[in-house]
Amino acid sequence: MPMRSPRRRRCPAAILNRHGSLGPAADLRSRGEIVLEALDHADAVAAAAALSHLDPAAYRTFNLIVADNRDGFWLRHDGTGRIAAHPLAEGLSLIAAGDVNETARRRQHAARRPGGGGLAVPHHARICHGVERPHSAACGALA
């Protein structure tokens, strides 16, 4: 595998297994390769566009988040067809083995504010580059 340049701008990414797809499958590619593929793109828009065209039959199901300082996308491969790219709303989103901001599961439901007022933001999530930000303030550009 070629070495990646440490100075080139890359798109951050995180991948999670979807329900029922824990572990590798001998006849399928590793989902970890998808994160490396995301690093080859300069921004989230380019990464989401390219990765949504991967062959879904080559991978077990997954949730992929790609984001930069302007855009964020959730790529969903649920095993029912193509890999779908969905823009993330500004602010805090939760993702686990189901859908983004899913509340049907106890874990995601517990993270929501009492009274349905959106997602509860833990104190540590409001700190950006060592400076506390108001709940609605975005963290500056990703380096």
C-alpha positions, 0 to 999 in steps of 0.5 A: 500500500502506498504511503500517504502524505502527512501534509495533504488534506484528507477527509476524516471518516469513521465506520461502524458495523450495522446490527447483525454484521459484527466481524469479518466475512471470509468472502467479503472485503474489510470495511476498514478499507473504506476508511482508508479510501475516504482519506484519499479525498480532500473533502466530505462532499467528494468522499461521500460521492465516491464512496456511495458508488462502492459495490455494496455486495463486496462488504458487510453492512456498515454506517460510515461518517465522513465530515469536514469543516463544511459538510458531513455525511452518513453513508448507510449500507443496510444490505438492501441495495446501494450505499446511500449518502445522507447529509448530516444536519448541523449540530450533534448527531448520534450513530451506532449500529442503526440509523442516525439519531435513532431513538428506538434503541435504549442507548440512543433514546437515553442520550436525548434531552428530557422533553424531546428538546434535541440531543443532550450535549455532554460538557466535553462535547462543547469544548473545541480546541480547549475553548468552551463553545455555546451549544450551537457554535460550530468547532472551527476548521478541521486540520 
